[in-house]
Amino acid sequence: VINTVHTGKRGRPSKAIDPTFLRHALDIRGPAHIAKVLKCSARHVRREALRHGLVEAGAPVFQTLHNADGSTSRLHTTQTAPVSTLSDAELDAVIADLLLSYPTMGHVMLVGDGFSRFVTGIRVHTNNRADTVLGLFLEAI
């Protein structure tokens, strides 16, 4: 399935994936799963699929646009879905409402500190041994 190609040049030899196998494998699974089976990187599977014409290349991440006034600007395109559907103005309004309702809430409280306040157990032990703490957690769940 994978053939090592020695080119006679410096560096590691390239590894070519059989295009017939790759075509059928991509119909069933994605590059990450195929990479695990073939013991290579998902990026290598993607590159080989592009080289054999089995998949299409994506849009460039950055494009340089030439404006009418002679200046240039860079356009960033992404495949990732937006985190929120709120516009900047709507988000500013929501934050302003929160700060009006809770004037003592600071930036750290808005973002959150990452700690859960969920109580897992009420019992207290005088030691902090791993087996004691584990027993407490296992009783709580």
BALOBA-1460 file (C-alpha; in Angstrom, 3 decimals):
// residues 141
<rec num="1" residu="v" x="0.000" y="0.000" z="0.000"/>
<rec num="2" residu="i" x="2.875" y="2.372" z="0.839"/>
<rec num="3" residu="n" x="5.993" y="2.220" z="-1.312"/>
<rec num="4" residu="t" x="9.223" y="3.853" z="-0.211"/>
<rec num="5" residu="v" x="10.705" y="5.812" z="-3.114"/>
<rec num="6" residu="h" x="14.466" y="6.365" z="-3.000"/>
<rec num="7" residu="t" x="15.342" y="9.334" z="-5.209"/>
<rec num="8" residu="g" x="19.090" y="9.272" z="-4.635"/>
<rec num="9" residu="k" x="18.926" y="12.766" z="-3.173"/>
<rec num="10" residu="r" x="19.553" y="13.789" z="0.407"/>
<rec num="11" residu="g" x="16.882" y="13.463" z="3.056"/>
<rec num="12" residu="r" x="14.286" y="10.892" z="3.853"/>
<rec num="13" residu="p" x="12.914" y="8.809" z="1.027"/>
<rec num="14" residu="s" x="9.367" y="9.725" z="0.038"/>
<rec num="15" residu="k" x="6.513" y="7.330" z="0.698"/>
<rec num="16" residu="a" x="3.981" y="6.946" z="-2.089"/>
<rec num="17" residu="i" x="0.502" y="5.656" z="-1.262"/>
<rec num="18" residu="d" x="-1.191" y="3.447" z="-3.856"/>
<rec num="19" residu="p" x="-3.825" y="5.665" z="-5.555"/>
<rec num="20" residu="t" x="-6.379" y="2.848" z="-5.940"/>
<rec num="21" residu="f" x="-6.199" y="2.020" z="-2.246"/>
<rec num="22" residu="l" x="-6.318" y="5.703" z="-1.330"/>
<rec num="23" residu="r" x="-9.404" y="6.343" z="-3.489"/>
<rec num="24" residu="h" x="-11.334" y="3.496" z="-1.844"/>
<rec num="25" residu="a" x="-10.090" y="4.369" z="1.641"/>
<rec num="26" residu="l" x="-11.147" y="8.021" z="1.291"/>
<rec num="27" residu="d" x="-14.652" y="6.883" z="0.310"/>
<rec num="28" residu="i" x="-14.922" y="5.077" z="3.639"/>
<rec num="29" residu="r" x="-12.845" y="7.110" z="6.123"/>
<rec num="30" residu="g" x="-11.096" y="10.432" z="6.521"/>
<rec num="31" residu="p" x="-7.377" y="11.193" z="6.313"/>
<rec num="32" residu="a" x="-6.855" y="10.992" z="10.086"/>
<rec num="33" residu="h" x="-8.136" y="7.410" z="10.304"/>
<rec num="34" residu="i" x="-6.248" y="6.330" z="7.180"/>
<rec num="35" residu="a" x="-3.075" y="7.863" z="8.615"/>
<rec num="36" residu="k" x="-3.382" y="5.767" z="11.782"/>
<rec num="37" residu="v" x="-3.776" y="2.593" z="9.742"/>
<rec num="38" residu="l" x="-0.840" y="3.423" z="7.452"/>
<rec num="39" residu="k" x="1.304" y="4.789" z="10.306"/>
<rec num="40" residu="c" x="1.922" y="8.132" z="8.644"/>
<rec num="41" residu="s" x="0.579" y="11.646" z="9.162"/>
<rec num="42" residu="a" x="-2.877" y="12.809" z="8.103"/>
<rec num="43" residu="r" x="-1.145" y="15.642" z="6.255"/>
<rec num="44" residu="h" x="0.798" y="13.088" z="4.167"/>
<rec num="45" residu="v" x="-2.454" y="11.290" z="3.271"/>
<rec num="46" residu="r" x="-3.996" y="14.631" z="2.243"/>
<rec num="47" residu="r" x="-0.926" y="15.562" z="0.146"/>
<rec num="48" residu="e" x="-0.970" y="12.203" z="-1.629"/>
<rec num="49" residu="a" x="-4.711" y="12.540" z="-2.336"/>
<rec num="50" residu="l" x="-4.065" y="15.994" z="-3.825"/>
<rec num="51" residu="r" x="-1.136" y="14.687" z="-5.876"/>
<rec num="52" residu="h" x="-3.284" y="11.908" z="-7.369"/>
<rec num="53" residu="g" x="-6.205" y="14.287" z="-8.003"/>
<rec num="54" residu="l" x="-8.551" y="12.445" z="-5.640"/>
<rec num="55" residu="v" x="-9.539" y="15.599" z="-3.739"/>
<rec num="56" residu="e" x="-9.646" y="19.274" z="-4.619"/>
<rec num="57" residu="a" x="-7.405" y="21.859" z="-3.049"/>
<rec num="58" residu="g" x="-9.085" y="24.278" z="-0.673"/>
<rec num="59" residu="a" x="-9.255" y="28.028" z="-1.110"/>
<rec num="60" residu="p" x="-6.091" y="29.907" z="-0.142"/>
<rec num="61" residu="v" x="-6.081" y="31.087" z="3.463"/>
<rec num="62" residu="f" x="-4.852" y="34.580" z="2.542"/>
<rec num="63" residu="q" x="-5.537" y="36.523" z="-0.643"/>
<rec num="64" residu="t" x="-3.933" y="39.845" z="-1.530"/>
<rec num="65" residu="l" x="-6.454" y="42.331" z="-2.923"/>
<rec num="66" residu="h" x="-5.418" y="45.405" z="-4.907"/>
<rec num="67" residu="n" x="-7.724" y="48.338" z="-4.124"/>
<rec num="68" residu="a" x="-8.740" y="51.096" z="-6.563"/>
<rec num="69" residu="d" x="-6.646" y="53.681" z="-4.691"/>
<rec num="70" residu="g" x="-3.486" y="51.617" z="-5.261"/>
<rec num="71" residu="s" x="-3.252" y="50.153" z="-1.763"/>
<rec num="72" residu="t" x="-3.311" y="46.442" z="-1.035"/>
<rec num="73" residu="s" x="-5.158" y="44.529" z="1.635"/>
<rec num="74" residu="r" x="-5.137" y="40.911" z="2.717"/>
<rec num="75" residu="l" x="-8.352" y="38.893" z="2.896"/>
<rec num="76" residu="h" x="-8.443" y="35.957" z="5.310"/>
<rec num="77" residu="t" x="-10.763" y="33.078" z="4.412"/>
<rec num="78" residu="t" x="-11.583" y="30.250" z="6.783"/>
<rec num="79" residu="q" x="-13.466" y="26.956" z="6.733"/>
<rec num="80" residu="t" x="-14.292" y="27.209" z="10.436"/>
<rec num="81" residu="a" x="-17.817" y="28.208" z="11.406"/>
<rec num="82" residu="p" x="-18.130" y="31.424" z="13.413"/>
<rec num="83" residu="v" x="-18.193" y="31.080" z="17.191"/>
<rec num="84" residu="s" x="-21.174" y="33.423" z="17.520"/>
<rec num="85" residu="t" x="-23.880" y="34.844" z="15.283"/>
<rec num="86" residu="l" x="-23.843" y="38.167" z="17.142"/>
<rec num="87" residu="s" x="-22.460" y="41.220" z="15.412"/>
<rec num="88" residu="d" x="-19.887" y="43.365" z="17.219"/>
<rec num="89" residu="a" x="-22.554" y="45.974" z="18.043"/>
<rec num="90" residu="e" x="-24.921" y="43.326" z="19.456"/>
<rec num="91" residu="l" x="-22.134" y="41.817" z="21.564"/>
<rec num="92" residu="d" x="-21.208" y="45.263" z="22.905"/>
<rec num="93" residu="a" x="-24.869" y="45.805" z="23.858"/>
<rec num="94" residu="v" x="-25.067" y="42.458" z="25.687"/>
<rec num="95" residu="i" x="-21.869" y="43.181" z="27.647"/>
<rec num="96" residu="a" x="-23.098" y="46.700" z="28.489"/>
<rec num="97" residu="d" x="-26.381" y="45.246" z="29.812"/>
<rec num="98" residu="l" x="-24.461" y="42.738" z="31.937"/>
<rec num="99" residu="l" x="-22.243" y="45.443" z="33.392"/>
<rec num="100" residu="l" x="-25.303" y="47.615" z="34.155"/>
<rec num="101" residu="s" x="-27.033" y="44.718" z="35.909"/>
<rec num="102" residu="y" x="-23.905" y="43.643" z="37.781"/>
<rec num="103" residu="p" x="-21.681" y="46.728" z="38.210"/>
<rec num="104" residu="t" x="-19.194" y="44.948" z="40.498"/>
<rec num="105" residu="m" x="-18.544" y="42.214" z="37.935"/>
<rec num="106" residu="g" x="-15.094" y="42.673" z="36.496"/>
<rec num="107" residu="h" x="-13.380" y="41.371" z="33.389"/>
<rec num="108" residu="v" x="-12.155" y="38.218" z="35.145"/>
<rec num="109" residu="m" x="-15.665" y="37.295" z="36.255"/>
<rec num="110" residu="l" x="-17.051" y="37.875" z="32.758"/>
<rec num="111" residu="v" x="-14.475" y="35.540" z="31.248"/>
<rec num="112" residu="g" x="-14.653" y="33.042" z="34.125"/>
<rec num="113" residu="d" x="-11.838" y="31.530" z="36.132"/>
<rec num="114" residu="g" x="-12.221" y="27.954" z="34.866"/>
<rec num="115" residu="f" x="-13.033" y="26.434" z="38.248"/>
<rec num="116" residu="s" x="-16.257" y="24.573" z="38.891"/>
<rec num="117" residu="r" x="-18.105" y="25.322" z="42.103"/>
<rec num="118" residu="f" x="-19.955" y="21.989" z="41.936"/>
<rec num="119" residu="v" x="-19.796" y="20.247" z="45.322"/>
<rec num="120" residu="t" x="-18.702" y="16.636" z="44.919"/>
<rec num="121" residu="g" x="-18.607" y="15.573" z="48.546"/>
<rec num="122" residu="i" x="-19.358" y="16.993" z="51.968"/>
<rec num="123" residu="r" x="-17.328" y="14.624" z="54.158"/>
<rec num="124" residu="v" x="-13.997" y="15.895" z="55.437"/>
<rec num="125" residu="h" x="-10.937" y="13.776" z="56.111"/>
<rec num="126" residu="t" x="-7.895" y="14.748" z="58.160"/>
<rec num="127" residu="n" x="-5.456" y="13.208" z="55.691"/>
<rec num="128" residu="n" x="-4.913" y="13.925" z="52.030"/>
<rec num="129" residu="r" x="-3.869" y="10.473" z="50.870"/>
<rec num="130" residu="a" x="-4.787" y="9.475" z="47.337"/>
<rec num="131" residu="d" x="-6.853" y="6.440" z="48.341"/>
<rec num="132" residu="t" x="-8.890" y="8.505" z="50.822"/>
<rec num="133" residu="v" x="-9.637" y="11.227" z="48.278"/>
<rec num="134" residu="l" x="-10.441" y="8.652" z="45.590"/>
<rec num="135" residu="g" x="-12.851" y="6.911" z="47.953"/>
<rec num="136" residu="l" x="-14.596" y="10.221" z="48.639"/>
<rec num="137" residu="f" x="-15.004" y="10.955" z="44.924"/>
<rec num="138" residu="l" x="-16.228" y="7.447" z="44.156"/>
<rec num="139" residu="e" x="-18.853" y="7.740" z="46.904"/>
<rec num="140" residu="a" x="-19.967" y="11.114" z="45.549"/>
<rec num="141" residu="i" x="-20.580" y="9.822" z="42.038"/>
